[in-house]
Amino acid sequence: MGKNRHPLAGKTVKLNVKVGEKPGRLDEELIGKEYWVEDYWENIAGKSWMMCDGNPACLKYAMRAGFNGLPTDNEVVYGKVGSFGHLVHVSELGETV
């Protein structure tokens, strides 16, 4: 497993978080925020986000993905908003800042 490093790794982007009809608390902390991209989650953890039982970032992403209709694939990156780590789908990454 493992991918080439994400092309935005080490850069900051503005998030285009996808939300359902009623944005929830999990979405609010990400909407329009600056996000520092570390790399694909698979490269960091060595496994899919779907196999990371008990990991808070993975659990939050799983809930967001379910509520907001995000793809259930491994095109997921890990990064930070401030000092807090989050997973987002690559389709939610906006322009670099």
LUMTIPA-40664 format. One line per field, with one value per residue: residue number from 0; chain; x, y, z of N, C-alpha, C, O in turn. Coordinates in Angstrom, 3 decimals. Layout:
N
resi NUM_...
chain A_...
n.u X_...
n.v Y_...
n.w Z_...
ca.u X_...
ca.v Y_...
ca.w Z_...
c.u X_...
c.v Y_...
c.w Z_...
o.u X_...
o.v Y_...
o.w Z_...
This chain:
97
resi 0_1_2_3_4_5_6_7_8_9_10_11_12_13_14_15_16_17_18_19_20_21_22_23_24_25_26_27_28_29_30_31_32_33_34_35_36_37_38_39_40_41_42_43_44_45_46_47_48_49_50_51_52_53_54_55_56_57_58_59_60_61_62_63_64_65_66_67_68_69_70_71_72_73_74_75_76_77_78_79_80_81_82_83_84_85_86_87_88_89_90_91_92_93_94_95_96
chain A_A_A_A_A_A_A_A_A_A_A_A_A_A_A_A_A_A_A_A_A_A_A_A_A_A_A_A_A_A_A_A_A_A_A_A_A_A_A_A_A_A_A_A_A_A_A_A_A_A_A_A_A_A_A_A_A_A_A_A_A_A_A_A_A_A_A_A_A_A_A_A_A_A_A_A_A_A_A_A_A_A_A_A_A_A_A_A_A_A_A_A_A_A_A_A_A
n.u 0.844_0.314_1.039_2.311_3.686_1.334_0.583_0.124_1.273_2.726_1.878_-0.428_-3.914_-7.141_-10.070_-12.723_-15.077_-17.420_-20.797_-23.814_-27.390_-27.907_-25.477_-23.282_-21.788_-19.294_-18.635_-18.537_-16.140_-14.376_-15.207_-14.282_-11.777_-8.203_-5.973_-3.362_-1.690_-0.543_-0.050_-1.201_-3.445_-3.018_-0.250_0.753_-0.338_-0.049_-2.114_-5.551_-7.952_-10.320_-9.712_-8.753_-9.437_-10.794_-9.286_-9.410_-9.431_-10.021_-12.497_-14.072_-13.938_-15.221_-17.834_-18.469_-18.230_-20.290_-22.611_-22.459_-22.202_-19.677_-17.126_-16.350_-13.512_-9.929_-8.831_-7.917_-6.659_-4.407_-4.163_-3.765_-5.790_-5.075_-3.789_-4.949_-5.527_-6.999_-8.917_-9.554_-11.352_-9.814_-11.240_-12.177_-10.208_-9.079_-7.870_-4.351_-2.962
n.v -1.172_2.350_5.520_7.811_10.823_13.336_15.981_18.481_18.324_19.674_22.205_24.967_25.129_26.448_25.186_23.494_22.338_19.752_19.790_18.456_18.912_20.128_21.625_20.233_20.125_18.945_19.764_22.539_23.282_23.106_24.394_26.571_26.995_27.443_24.950_22.859_20.672_17.474_14.798_11.975_9.961_7.196_7.007_8.098_6.609_4.025_2.433_2.132_4.737_3.614_1.427_2.131_1.727_3.402_5.720_9.148_11.167_9.654_8.568_10.893_11.737_9.570_9.889_12.435_11.823_9.963_11.483_13.546_12.513_11.903_10.353_6.893_6.146_5.876_8.348_10.356_12.833_13.775_16.458_19.711_22.006_24.796_23.604_21.153_17.907_16.665_14.661_14.951_14.688_14.526_15.976_18.083_19.897_23.149_26.097_26.977_28.927
n.w 0.000_-0.209_-1.582_-4.053_-2.793_-1.856_-4.135_-2.965_-0.510_2.370_1.867_2.298_2.053_1.154_2.497_0.837_2.032_1.783_2.538_3.957_3.760_6.190_7.762_10.127_13.410_13.075_10.546_10.714_11.947_9.891_7.546_5.045_6.189_6.647_5.724_6.442_4.478_5.064_3.992_1.984_3.840_3.886_3.437_5.755_7.917_7.040_6.354_5.280_5.974_6.671_8.147_10.594_13.475_16.232_15.953_16.350_14.266_12.000_12.722_12.910_10.243_9.002_9.951_8.879_6.151_5.831_6.498_4.620_2.096_0.982_-1.045_-0.495_-0.584_-0.867_-1.316_0.492_2.596_5.244_7.471_9.010_10.795_12.284_15.265_15.241_13.963_10.961_8.678_5.247_2.171_-1.035_-2.882_-1.472_-1.142_-1.621_-3.274_-3.037_-0.381
ca.u 0.000_1.059_0.945_3.273_3.326_0.314_1.237_-0.025_1.897_3.565_1.285_-1.681_-5.006_-8.430_-10.943_-14.055_-15.708_-18.759_-21.723_-25.162_-28.418_-27.771_-24.101_-23.183_-20.652_-18.051_-18.350_-18.301_-14.740_-13.562_-15.724_-13.516_-10.557_-6.901_-5.641_-1.997_-1.730_0.653_0.089_-2.280_-3.542_-2.387_1.198_1.058_-0.720_0.288_-3.342_-6.715_-8.685_-11.426_-9.193_-8.103_-10.383_-10.512_-8.541_-10.389_-9.511_-10.709_-13.896_-14.741_-14.080_-16.244_-19.142_-18.672_-18.416_-21.621_-23.636_-22.333_-22.104_-18.317_-16.769_-15.675_-12.292_-8.729_-8.317_-8.100_-5.400_-4.343_-3.554_-4.128_-6.407_-4.445_-2.989_-5.770_-5.460_-8.261_-8.900_-10.487_-11.267_-9.069_-12.184_-12.476_-9.051_-9.219_-6.657_-3.303_-2.957
ca.v 0.000_3.590_6.286_8.895_11.938_14.204_17.164_19.655_18.055_20.761_23.490_25.334_25.365_26.816_24.032_23.554_21.185_19.420_19.590_18.042_19.950_20.826_21.469_19.861_20.621_18.431_20.549_23.941_23.532_22.997_25.200_27.756_27.154_27.140_23.561_22.487_19.292_16.694_13.793_10.997_9.240_5.879_7.151_8.433_5.535_2.717_1.694_2.936_5.380_2.724_0.357_2.745_1.686_4.207_6.944_10.241_11.827_8.725_8.479_12.136_11.717_8.577_10.507_13.482_11.167_9.387_12.527_14.479_11.820_11.874_9.018_5.993_5.652_6.250_9.646_11.117_13.379_14.230_17.772_20.409_23.325_25.186_22.501_19.949_17.094_16.286_14.026_15.493_14.065_15.399_16.865_19.213_20.789_24.303_26.780_27.243_30.299
ca.w 0.000_-0.220_-2.810_-4.138_-1.923_-2.441_-4.710_-2.096_0.781_2.845_1.491_2.944_1.111_1.735_2.350_0.224_2.671_1.309_3.652_3.610_3.844_7.473_8.251_11.530_14.186_12.490_9.351_11.057_12.285_8.684_6.437_4.675_6.997_6.056_6.048_6.068_3.992_5.376_2.940_1.990_5.107_3.704_3.585_7.146_8.833_6.496_6.064_4.934_7.073_7.017_8.993_11.757_14.588_17.419_15.669_16.325_12.957_11.091_13.144_12.503_8.795_8.664_10.209_7.870_4.865_5.825_6.501_3.503_0.817_0.437_-1.545_0.449_-1.216_-0.115_-1.764_1.727_3.109_6.629_7.617_10.236_10.917_13.550_15.796_15.259_12.768_10.329_7.372_4.262_0.857_-1.943_-3.573_-0.575_-1.109_-2.499_-3.768_-2.060_0.152
c.u 0.887_1.011_2.143_2.787_2.295_0.981_1.110_0.597_2.855_3.038_-0.013_-2.708_-6.223_-9.367_-12.269_-14.836_-17.123_-19.644_-23.082_-26.122_-28.300_-26.344_-24.089_-21.928_-19.312_-17.644_-17.909_-16.844_-13.819_-13.971_-14.886_-12.211_-9.312_-6.440_-4.237_-1.992_-0.424_0.915_-1.167_-2.268_-2.856_-0.881_1.591_0.826_-0.324_-0.924_-4.473_-7.335_-9.834_-11.001_-8.555_-9.084_-9.912_-9.728_-9.532_-10.530_-10.268_-12.187_-14.670_-14.945_-15.173_-17.643_-19.454_-18.977_-19.827_-22.718_-23.636_-22.127_-20.727_-17.990_-16.097_-14.515_-11.104_-8.066_-8.520_-6.732_-5.547_-3.671_-4.078_-4.815_-5.940_-3.578_-3.742_-5.746_-6.832_-7.988_-9.921_-10.296_-10.556_-9.984_-12.542_-11.317_-9.227_-7.869_-5.630_-3.382_-1.541
c.v 1.232_4.229_7.206_10.004_12.838_15.476_18.425_19.445_19.190_22.139_23.717_25.666_25.867_25.647_24.387_22.354_20.994_19.135_19.167_19.214_20.772_20.632_21.185_20.423_20.155_19.230_21.960_24.235_23.463_23.946_26.457_27.965_26.898_25.799_23.257_21.000_18.589_15.671_12.925_10.255_7.877_5.945_7.405_7.246_4.150_1.845_2.672_3.586_4.497_1.594_0.878_2.857_2.549_5.479_8.102_10.924_10.944_8.611_9.726_12.179_10.741_9.159_11.576_12.865_10.592_10.433_13.370_13.821_11.860_10.463_8.180_5.317_6.106_7.508_10.655_11.569_13.768_15.589_18.434_21.736_23.801_24.036_21.173_19.223_16.670_15.540_14.723_14.738_15.037_16.367_18.086_20.201_21.912_24.830_26.952_28.692_30.757
c.w 0.000_-1.591_-2.896_-3.222_-2.621_-2.956_-3.855_-0.715_1.147_2.501_2.256_1.877_1.881_1.461_1.692_0.744_2.142_2.510_3.123_3.732_5.115_7.977_9.750_12.163_13.610_11.266_9.704_11.363_11.069_7.565_6.235_5.422_6.169_6.611_5.535_5.736_4.349_4.260_2.930_3.325_5.010_3.910_5.032_8.064_8.338_6.226_5.790_6.176_7.537_7.950_10.277_12.920_15.756_17.163_15.526_14.966_11.970_11.439_12.723_10.997_8.379_8.876_9.166_6.514_4.762_5.723_5.230_2.147_0.179_-0.052_-0.464_-0.280_-0.371_-0.644_-0.639_2.214_4.573_6.639_8.865_9.966_12.284_14.026_15.804_13.915_12.281_9.037_6.490_2.957_-0.075_-2.692_-2.743_-0.469_-2.106_-2.944_-2.648_-1.615_0.431
o.u 2.098_0.952_2.896_1.598_2.379_1.864_1.910_0.461_3.684_3.681_-0.613_-2.420_-6.311_-9.452_-12.854_-15.207_-17.912_-19.292_-23.451_-25.704_-28.564_-26.029_-24.800_-21.126_-18.321_-16.456_-17.012_-16.360_-12.623_-13.145_-14.787_-11.598_-9.354_-6.509_-3.961_-2.257_0.661_1.985_-2.072_-1.205_-2.186_-0.297_2.653_1.678_-0.268_-0.790_-4.360_-7.251_-10.280_-11.851_-7.879_-9.502_-8.772_-9.523_-10.411_-11.648_-11.073_-13.034_-15.796_-15.998_-15.972_-18.536_-20.561_-19.873_-20.479_-23.655_-24.685_-21.900_-20.619_-18.522_-15.364_-14.527_-11.278_-6.869_-9.202_-5.776_-6.640_-2.719_-4.751_-4.467_-6.360_-2.729_-3.233_-5.921_-7.717_-6.967_-11.023_-9.216_-10.686_-9.555_-13.149_-11.426_-9.490_-6.872_-5.982_-3.811_-1.334
o.v 1.130_3.551_7.362_10.095_13.069_16.010_19.348_20.301_19.607_23.142_22.782_26.386_25.724_25.168_25.438_21.464_21.936_18.344_19.478_20.370_21.975_19.592_21.822_21.104_20.884_19.366_22.513_25.328_23.727_24.271_27.301_29.025_26.231_25.551_23.382_20.164_19.045_15.681_13.106_9.958_7.452_5.034_6.969_6.910_3.203_0.663_3.872_3.050_4.616_0.881_0.123_3.953_2.435_6.257_8.048_11.233_11.445_8.562_9.625_12.604_11.051_8.939_11.624_13.324_10.719_10.278_13.855_14.511_11.850_9.486_8.702_4.117_6.656_7.712_11.667_10.794_14.047_15.830_17.806_22.473_23.273_23.545_20.176_19.838_16.355_15.753_15.045_14.218_16.250_17.449_19.026_21.221_21.676_24.109_27.058_29.569_31.883
o.w 0.195_-2.617_-1.934_-2.919_-3.827_-2.286_-4.007_0.158_0.338_2.810_2.788_0.921_3.101_0.330_1.955_-0.021_2.064_3.385_1.990_3.798_5.113_8.557_10.528_11.523_13.656_10.973_9.068_11.068_11.184_6.712_7.126_5.294_5.135_7.815_4.342_6.600_3.986_3.652_3.744_3.869_5.952_4.497_5.475_8.887_9.123_5.908_6.037_7.280_8.679_8.485_10.976_13.293_16.207_18.095_14.666_14.554_11.185_10.548_12.235_10.522_7.495_8.058_8.631_5.805_3.726_4.939_4.806_1.153_-1.047_0.475_0.376_-0.553_0.716_-0.443_-0.801_2.241_5.066_5.896_9.682_9.044_13.314_13.282_16.317_12.863_13.076_8.383_6.935_2.676_0.084_-3.091_-3.256_0.212_-3.286_-2.984_-1.473_-2.366_0.883
